[in-house]
Amino acid sequence: MPLSHNKVPDLDQEIKSIQIKDLVLWTENPRDDIDENATDQTIADIALKDLRSKWSLPKLAQEMGDYYDLSELPTVVYHGTKPVVYDGNRRVILGKIKLGLIQIKPDQYFDIPNYPNEIPCNVCSKKVALINVKRKHIDNGSWDPLERDIFLHKQMGDPKSNFLILEEDTGLITSYPHLNQRFVKEEVFNEDNLHKIGFEVKNGKLHTSHNTHEAKSILSDIADKVLKKVISTRHNRGKVAEVLNPINQETIDQNKNKQSHLTQFSFLAANNDEKTPRQSRRTVKKITDIFGSKLYLKHGDVSDLYRDIVDLYKFYVDQKEILSESFPAVIRMSLRLICETAQKDVGKSKLEDYLMFYFETAKRTLSQDLKTTLSNQNVTERSITQLLHTGAHTYKASANMDQTMAMSIIIGAILSLSHGKE
């Protein structure tokens, strides 16, 4: 009996063989924020770059062995005449690459098992597909808390969790990926603790009794405490306000009787870009933090260099009255050094290849004000490499501190993508 006739009664499911070329990748995959009009090639490009280590295609291909296992059925829902893959997108991407339906760059090549042109799929209704996806990825814990909450809200119609609202209105979890843990969601940012530190969720939006500078200071402090395991499942469990820095505890106490107000900001913006929603928007910002904001990088040479550069910049700020006008060139040279170290660490043969690979994605994470800062200093995808090379010489331009700071902003965003803590 043909596979396409193996229908399971009352479950709205049917095993049907479908040509891999006809299968359409799902744009609603919680692994990445993908445009709904994206092509299969665009989705595959995102998966291959895998900037946040969510797809791991080479690892999956290795785990599959020498051939495609026909018992592992993708879950497919027909949107009109298009068979859309709700579960099994990674396996289908590999098949499309193997059959030449998706193009990859030479430096992205890896071994993929043999694939047939046609594979059996579990064809079902959207309702059944979403239930199946939920069981496979949420109930078994293969998705992190933020992915889980995005799926439950967008696909299952659940209300937004406080964790998701906090991310949408501040970008906190994306900026500090180590916060994307179940215990952080349930024990650190639960309703009771949010209230204790001066935050609350009303009508699906984040409110606070603090101004933007104070709010960012408190939330950044929490991120730092979780990173250093001051707050963990073993230490200070359930405690948040009690372990914050004294200045933040004082802020919380001073503002506890103030009326809360709607708040929205980005942790990827520079500290000097902080303002309350009632203030007029300024078009020119003076960047005071090198790299735009504090970075949380994986342990290694890149992280060590980052800390050294931060200390070097602090020395410059504290002592610039007695330092020569050429001292900023030293900071410019240090930016090239950290980029070259990161380039080699990710296996790129040229500095330009490393920078161009991440530049556009990194730029999209910046606020509009920071993008304007880059533009004003002529820091672009085409110019960044040459600007770094210039810094290795005694050119007067390399002492341009405003341009160096603008360069550090995009470099900070690039390092967060290539070496950020997961």
Buried (B, 14 or more C-beta within 10 A) or exposed (E): EEBBEEEEEEEBBBBBBBEBEEBBBBBBBBBBEBEEEBEBBBBBBBBBBBBBEBBEBBEBBEEBEEEBEEEEBBBBBBEEEEBBBBBBBBBBBBBBBBBEBBEBEEEBEEEBBEBBEEBBBBBBEBEBBBBBBBEBBBEEEEBBBBBBBBBBBEBEEEEBBBBBBBBBBBBBBBBBBBBBBEBBBEBBBBEEBBBBBBBBBEEEBBBBBBBBBBBBBBBBBBBBBBBEEBBBEEEBEBBBBEBBBEEBBEBBEEBEEEEBEEBEBBBBBBBBBBBBEEEEEEEEBEBEBBBBBBBBBEEEEBBEBBEEBBEBBEBBEEEEEEEEEEBBBBBBBBBBBBBBBBBBBEEBEEBBBBBBBBBEBBBEBBBEBBBBBBEBBEBEBEBBBEBBBBBBEEEEEBBBBEBBBBBBBBBBBBBBBBBBBE
